[in-house]
Amino acid sequence: MAIVTFKSNAAGEIYMFRETAEKIFKVIGKPLGIRGVLTPEELPAAIAALKTEMEKEKEYLKAVREREDKLFKEGKDLDEEKKPSIEQPVYFTQRAYPLLEMTAQHRPFCLPGPFLMFRLSRIRG
């Protein structure tokens, strides 16, 4: 298991599991290496890509809810095998939001140098 640490000149640190960071970087269109940076020049495209993906997910979840509400109102069982669960899934939007907030904190400062530095670390266990 591995952890990715994100550091910014304008904000604190954010920690993510490697799998989550890989999904985010896939959306951004940048490979996740052992170490790296996201420059101020890359920032607008990265923010736009994250927001677009979040909006797609929001629309998808809205459509799922509407479908389930319709079936429920029609008295149809959504899934006979479905059992109530306390666990709730964690969606892309929830996982990517801290990184998006970090970018928002950086922009007003217009700080020189790399916007975001990241490093991959292994967890021993």
N, C-alpha and C positions, 0 to 999 in steps of 0.2 A: 504494500500500500504506500502511496506517496501523497504528499501535501504540496500544494503550490502556494507560495507566499507572494502577495502583491504589495508593493510599496509605492507610495506617491510622495512627491514633494509637498503636496498640499493636504494630505490626509494620513490617517494611520495605516495600519497593515490589515489586509484581508487574507484569510486562510481558506483554501478550498481543497477538496479532494481532487486528485489529478483527473479523474473521470469527468467531473463537473467542469473543470477548467478546459479540458479538451473540447467539450461540447460548445463552450463559449467561444473559444478560439476558432473552432470550425465555422461558427456563424460570422465571426469577424473576418475570417479569411486569412488568418495568420497562423503559421505552425507554432505549436507549443514545444519549445526546446528545454534544455536544462536551465538555461538562463536567457533572458532577453529583455527587450524594452518595447514600449509602445510610445512612439514619438508624438509631439503635438500635431505634426502634419498628418499622422494616421488617425488622430482622434475623431475628427468629424465623420469619417467613413465608418469607424468602429461604433460610434454612438448610433449612427443611422441604422447600421446592420442589427445592432442589439434591439433597438426600438421596433424595427420592422418585424423581427422574430417574435418579440413580446406581443405585438399587435396581432400577428397571425395566431399565436397561441390563445390570446383572449377571444378572438372570433371563433376559433375551434371549440373552446370550452363553452362559449355562449350557445353555439349550435347544439352541442351535446346536451346541455341543460334544457334547451327548448324541446328537443326530441324526447327527453325523459319526462318532462312535464306533460307533453302531449299524450304520451303513452299512459302515464299515470291517470290523467283526466279521463282517458278512454277505458280505464279499469284494467289495463293489460299489465301483467307482471313483467317487469323489466328484465329480470333474470332470476329464474327459480333457484339457481344455485348461489346467488349472491347472498352473503350473510353480512349482517351489520358489523362494522369494524370501527374501532376507535382511531386507527391510523388513517391519516390523510396523506395523499401523495404530495410531494414537493415538486412544483412545476419549474420549468426553465426560467420563467419570469422571476420567481422567488429566488432562484439561485443566482441569476445574473444581476438582480437589482442592486446589491451592494457595490458591484463594480461600476455600474452606471452612475450611482451616487458619487463614487470616488471621482469619476470623470467630471461630474457637475461641480464638485468642490475645487477641482484644479483649474477649470476654465477662467473664473474671475481673476485668479492670481497671475495668469499669463507668465508662469515661471519658466525660466530658461532650462534647457537640458531635457533629458527624457522625461516624459510625463509619468510613465508607469514602468516600474521594474518588476520582473517576476523571477522566481527561483523555484526549482523543483527539488524537494527533499524527500528522502526515504524515511519511513517510520519503521523503527525496529520493534518487533513485538513477538 
